[in-house]
Amino acid sequence: MSTLPIDRRGLLGAGVVVAAALGLAACERKAPVSLAPGVSKADFAGFIAAAKSIVGAEWVAGDAQSVKPWTKKYIPDPGNVHAPVGAVAPASVEEVQELVRIANTYKQPLWPVSTGKNMGYGMTSTAAPGQIVLDLKRMNRILSVDPELCTALVEPGVTYQQLKDYLVENNLPLWIDVPTVGPIASPVGNTLDRGVGYTPYGEHFMVQCGMEVVMPNGDLLKTGMGSTKNPSAWQAFKWGYGPYLDGIFTQSNFGVVTKMGMWLLPAPPVYKPFVVRHKKMEDVSRIVDAMRPLRIANIIPNVVLMMGAGYQLGMFARRAEVWDKPEPVPDEAFEAAAAKVGLGMWNTYFALYGTETMVAESEKIVRAAFEAIGGEVLTEADMVGNPYFHHHATLMQGGLSLEEIGIVRWKGAGGGLAWFAPVAPAKGSETVGQVALAKEILGRHGFDYTVAFAIGSRELHHIIALLYDKSDPADEKRAAECYHDLVTGFGDKGWASYRTGVQAMDLVAQQYGEVNRAVNAAIKQALDPNHIIAPGKSGIA
Ligand SMILES: Cc1cc2nc3c(=O)[nH]c(=O)nc-3n(C[C@H](O)[C@H](O)[C@H](O)COP(=O)(O)OP(=O)(O)OC[C@H]3O[C@@H](n4cnc5c(N)ncnc54)[C@H](O)[C@@H]3O)c2cc1C
């Protein structure tokens, strides 16, 4: 099994073992850490020295001890091959440009992150060995907010919390849209990995508008209207002129994004959250078929989460409280435990936004659709004091919460999580096969079916939380094997992932075919001939 990036430039074979150079005690690492192919110890040392002169020594980590804060991860990485070898934190665009230029000089690859909280996808781990994290957290200015156009321009280190606080402090009636871990994560990092949230602006790349990008040769590109003589429409009009470029800087390694425009949602006069409770696993198909027309017609305008009982329980409970055997938790045990906390087997969260009249009219349509398929349609009044409902009601209005992070401790204190998120059309018929396949593969490796479905408008993301105990090496190894089987098993049926962790980027790229890979490789070669920006990201060396 290989979950590592393809060896097009000898990424895996030619690494120089530098545990000694990095000052590693053998017992501190599960495996030796390698420099990138073609990078000698002298090159590495040369880059570190030059980086210190650019950003100041206190913002550079170039040895095993100082790089530790960037090595935390939840994903399975039994061989420790995804650990970075250093980190550098610039404070300005000019410093990023200089760092990229010296990276070319020393052929030292850099792995850019914004806030580096890509939990369950690798945090600040790198897709291929030998990379230095380019940590942009110090570039954390909110550059502008336009209350008339409802737009913002932010730097990579700005967190959702910071943006929310800014809007509140300035009394601006605008909402942000957050992923579940909003307080510590960033609009730029999340959007660049094509993440989602749960208001009507939940598809983040859809509401992104204009970027500034440091190209691999150090040039500064502004996309869309940003490079015109009067860029006042930079955050207003996405497309600019000619080929639309913003997309090639998402889930890619073609540049370092140093500014990003985004749209903000005007606070609606009325916001009403709902949950529809269904009791049985097999209800999944009917729920999706009932939801699809409501999402496509925008009667339900937000990204809908259909939360499985197992995932919901994992937010606030530990596995041992639900099931005391090593075998995967059976549906009946999940069903019983969920019922005790006021949940069903599927809990479908959505909200209505608008005026009193609009919300009241839409509610009639929505109630009729779900009651016709045996759903219990419940509102805040029915769910008073229910922490699960409260959590989702917070998210669907762009509120901030870290509660869900508890899920990483489902199986043990070690904190093990890898997201697997295959895409399918929003048709009930697709869900039946997906549920069966996921349960079969997870079950074969001894893992529980802890999942949700996110319903965009015409598509489903089956969000599978592969939860394991990272403090148990055998469980970590099983998790790595299970993830591989999920990617290939779903891939064989055409259900490829929309996003993945650094441990499986090449494997997921394989599911999209050779022509796709060749085009990405050609763009990479043209823009970054020295392969210094994040080689291996999305399977692009
Ligand atoms: C319990 C839990 C719930 C979660 N819920 C959600 C959710 O609802 N929605 C969701 O989308 N995610 C979710 N996540 C996953 C993840 O934590 C978030 O997506 C988070 O926003 C990503 O971290 P970040 O914002 O710090 O991005 P970063 O880690 O900074 O960036 C993500 C990746 O994008 C690239 N990148 C970042 N910045 C740049 C740049 N400036 N230039 C070039 N490339 C760059 C890098 O490859 C980087 O690794 C969840 C995780 C957990 C544990």
The ligand as a MOL file (V3000), in Angstrom:
LIG
                    3D

  0  0  0     0  0            999 V3000
M  V30 BEGIN CTAB
M  V30 COUNTS 53 58 0 0 0
M  V30 BEGIN ATOM
M  V30 1 C -14.2660 18.5220 14.8830 0
M  V30 2 C -13.8420 19.1600 13.5990 0
M  V30 3 C -14.7970 19.7600 12.8000 0
M  V30 4 C -14.4500 20.3370 11.5850 0
M  V30 5 N -15.4220 20.9420 10.8560 0
M  V30 6 C -15.1290 21.4760 9.6650 0
M  V30 7 C -16.1370 22.0970 8.8930 0
M  V30 8 O -17.2800 22.2150 9.3280 0
M  V30 9 N -15.8100 22.5750 7.6700 0
M  V30 10 C -14.5490 22.4840 7.1910 0
M  V30 11 O -14.3060 22.9430 6.0780 0
M  V30 12 N -13.5650 21.9270 7.9050 0
M  V30 13 C -13.8070 21.4210 9.1350 0
M  V30 14 N -12.7980 20.8520 9.8720 0
M  V30 15 C -11.4490 20.7220 9.2770 0
M  V30 16 C -10.4780 21.9170 9.5510 0
M  V30 17 O -10.1610 21.9800 10.9270 0
M  V30 18 C -10.9830 23.2610 9.0280 0
M  V30 19 O -11.2510 23.1640 7.6420 0
M  V30 20 C -10.0160 24.4390 9.2350 0
M  V30 21 O -10.6460 25.6280 8.8280 0
M  V30 22 C -8.7360 24.3110 8.4160 0
M  V30 23 O -7.7000 24.9240 9.1060 0
M  V30 24 P -7.1910 26.3990 8.7710 0
M  V30 25 O -8.3670 27.2700 8.5530 0
M  V30 26 O -6.2370 26.7600 9.8670 0
M  V30 27 O -6.4450 26.2080 7.3910 0
M  V30 28 P -4.8910 25.9120 7.1740 0
M  V30 29 O -4.5260 24.6940 7.9280 0
M  V30 30 O -4.1050 27.1330 7.4070 0
M  V30 31 O -4.9170 25.6440 5.5980 0
M  V30 32 C -5.4260 24.4850 5.0310 0
M  V30 33 C -4.5440 24.0930 3.8530 0
M  V30 34 O -4.7290 25.0460 2.8090 0
M  V30 35 C -3.4780 25.3780 2.1950 0
M  V30 36 N -3.1700 26.7950 2.4760 0
M  V30 37 C -3.5240 27.4550 3.6080 0
M  V30 38 N -3.1750 28.7190 3.5320 0
M  V30 39 C -2.5620 28.8970 2.3500 0
M  V30 40 C -2.0260 30.0260 1.6850 0
M  V30 41 N -2.0650 31.2310 2.2570 0
M  V30 42 N -1.5010 29.8740 0.4460 0
M  V30 43 C -1.5130 28.6610 -0.1540 0
M  V30 44 N -2.0370 27.5430 0.4220 0
M  V30 45 C -2.5630 27.6600 1.6600 0
M  V30 46 C -2.4520 24.4470 2.7990 0
M  V30 47 O -2.3430 23.2740 2.0310 0
M  V30 48 C -3.0460 24.1130 4.1510 0
M  V30 49 O -2.5570 22.8910 4.6350 0
M  V30 50 C -13.1020 20.2810 11.1330 0
M  V30 51 C -12.1270 19.6780 11.9450 0
M  V30 52 C -12.5010 19.1250 13.1640 0
M  V30 53 C -11.4530 18.4850 14.0250 0
M  V30 END ATOM
M  V30 BEGIN BOND
M  V30 1 1 1 2
M  V30 2 1 2 3
M  V30 3 2 2 52
M  V30 4 2 3 4
M  V30 5 1 4 5
M  V30 6 1 4 50
M  V30 7 2 5 6
M  V30 8 1 6 7
M  V30 9 1 6 13
M  V30 10 2 7 8
M  V30 11 1 7 9
M  V30 12 1 9 10
M  V30 13 2 10 11
M  V30 14 1 10 12
M  V30 15 2 12 13
M  V30 16 1 13 14
M  V30 17 1 14 15
M  V30 18 1 14 50
M  V30 19 1 15 16
M  V30 20 1 16 17
M  V30 21 1 16 18
M  V30 22 1 18 19
M  V30 23 1 18 20
M  V30 24 1 20 21
M  V30 25 1 20 22
M  V30 26 1 22 23
M  V30 27 1 23 24
M  V30 28 2 24 25
M  V30 29 1 24 26
M  V30 30 1 24 27
M  V30 31 1 27 28
M  V30 32 2 28 29
M  V30 33 1 28 30
M  V30 34 1 28 31
M  V30 35 1 31 32
M  V30 36 1 32 33
M  V30 37 1 33 34
M  V30 38 1 33 48
M  V30 39 1 34 35
M  V30 40 1 35 36
M  V30 41 1 35 46
M  V30 42 1 36 37
M  V30 43 1 36 45
M  V30 44 2 37 38
M  V30 45 1 38 39
M  V30 46 1 39 40
M  V30 47 2 39 45
M  V30 48 1 40 41
M  V30 49 2 40 42
M  V30 50 1 42 43
M  V30 51 2 43 44
M  V30 52 1 44 45
M  V30 53 1 46 47
M  V30 54 1 46 48
M  V30 55 1 48 49
M  V30 56 2 50 51
M  V30 57 1 51 52
M  V30 58 1 52 53
M  V30 END BOND
M  V30 END CTAB
M  END
